[in-house]
Amino acid sequence: MDQQRDTADRFLPRFDAAGLVTAIVTDAETGVLLMVAHMNAEAIERTQATGQAHFWSRSRSALWRKGETSGNGLTLVEMRVDCDQDALLLRVTPAGPACHTGRRSCFYRRVEADGALTFLDDDAQS
Amino acid sequence: MDQQRDTADRFLPRFDAAGLVTAIVTDAETGVLLMVAHMNAEAIERTQATGQAHFWSRSRSALWRKGETSGNGLTLVEMRVDCDQDALLLRVTPAGPACHTGRRSCFYRRVEADGALTFLDDDAQS
């Protein structure tokens, strides 16, 4: 554990070899986990500058603003960082479903002991 | 987006090149985000088999059970998987502070617009 990073009062994101940190997105009002994505330095800067969540797409190798095609943007309420500064929490107000499947959250399936997945209703996603 | 994975009713974790998926840990009772870690296939299997959260330490290249040194283990209540099956949500009952700093959550600092970090009380961590 990097002692400097966990007591620091300055934001010093610890990017991985690909220049990314993990970004966890929750609904600021309900606390529900909406999605997980990745951010590079530019995505963080654009999110802070615009108040709209931006991420780095590893599959497309491109910066994207969540909602740029779906319309379901995420307005930033607060950004937090974890102890070793390699993960961010974005507390947001979502304009619509966060998942590309149309669900509120990307975490809509429970993993059962036998490897089956049980689909959950939006209301059960806490 | 992998269409098979987002509609699948079978657990088919999509491990990265290092054999890992992102694991997000929340308090099952309060919904508070506690920590983020990584899991390989063995960590998932051990967590399911024992009901205690296991992770893969990238820095130590070792499987570890959360709490094995601190005593602050995480009892699994429910595991969920996201749409493309490269991230897991572990809803847990924590035996104590999840963060190595003694705080309930690893996300105890707010990132301000000017790059300053503001320390939050445990009660403010939602």
Contacts between the chains, C-beta under 8 A, distances in Angstrom:
chain1	res1	chain2	res2	distance
A	1	B	100	6.1
A	6	B	100	7.7
A	6	B	101	5.8
A	8	B	117	6.5
A	9	B	109	7.9
A	9	B	116	6.2
A	9	B	117	4.9
A	9	B	118	8.0
A	9	B	119	7.5
A	10	B	115	6.0
A	10	B	116	6.7
A	10	B	117	6.4
A	11	B	111	5.1
A	11	B	112	7.9
A	11	B	115	4.6
A	11	B	116	7.3
A	11	B	117	5.7
A	22	B	22	5.9
A	22	B	36	6.0
A	24	B	24	5.8
A	24	B	33	6.4
A	24	B	36	6.5
A	26	B	33	6.5
A	30	B	31	8.0
A	31	B	30	8.0
A	31	B	31	4.3
A	31	B	32	7.2
A	31	B	126	5.6
A	32	B	31	7.2
A	33	B	24	6.4
A	33	B	26	6.5
A	33	B	33	7.4
A	33	B	89	5.9
A	35	B	82	7.2
A	36	B	22	5.9
A	36	B	24	6.5
A	36	B	82	6.4
A	36	B	87	4.4
A	48	B	111	7.9
A	48	B	113	6.1
A	78	B	110	5.9
A	79	B	110	7.0
A	79	B	111	4.2
A	80	B	107	4.4
A	80	B	108	7.7
A	80	B	109	6.2
A	80	B	110	5.5
A	80	B	111	6.5
A	80	B	120	7.6
A	81	B	107	7.0
A	81	B	109	5.5
A	81	B	111	5.5
A	81	B	117	6.7
A	82	B	35	7.2
A	82	B	36	6.4
A	82	B	106	4.1
A	82	B	107	5.2
A	83	B	99	5.6
A	83	B	100	6.7
A	83	B	101	5.8
A	83	B	106	4.6
A	83	B	108	7.5
A	84	B	106	8.0
A	87	B	36	4.5
A	87	B	106	7.7
A	87	B	107	7.9
A	88	B	111	7.5
A	89	B	33	5.9
A	89	B	107	4.7
A	91	B	126	8.0
A	99	B	83	5.6
A	100	B	1	6.1
A	100	B	6	7.7
A	100	B	83	6.8
A	101	B	6	5.8
A	101	B	83	5.8
A	106	B	82	4.1
A	106	B	83	4.6
A	106	B	84	7.9
A	106	B	87	7.7
A	107	B	80	4.4
A	107	B	81	7.1
A	107	B	82	5.3
A	107	B	87	7.9
A	107	B	89	4.7
A	108	B	80	7.7
A	108	B	83	7.4
A	109	B	9	7.9
A	109	B	80	6.1
A	109	B	81	5.5
A	110	B	78	5.9
A	110	B	79	7.0
A	110	B	80	5.4
A	111	B	11	5.1
A	111	B	48	7.9
A	111	B	79	4.2
A	111	B	80	6.5
A	111	B	81	5.5
A	111	B	88	7.5
A	112	B	11	7.9
A	113	B	48	6.1
A	115	B	10	6.0
A	115	B	11	4.6
A	116	B	9	6.2
A	116	B	10	6.6
A	116	B	11	7.3
A	117	B	8	6.5
A	117	B	9	4.9
A	117	B	10	6.3
A	117	B	11	5.7
A	117	B	81	6.7
A	118	B	9	8.0
A	119	B	9	7.5
A	120	B	80	7.6
A	126	B	31	5.6
A	126	B	91	8.0
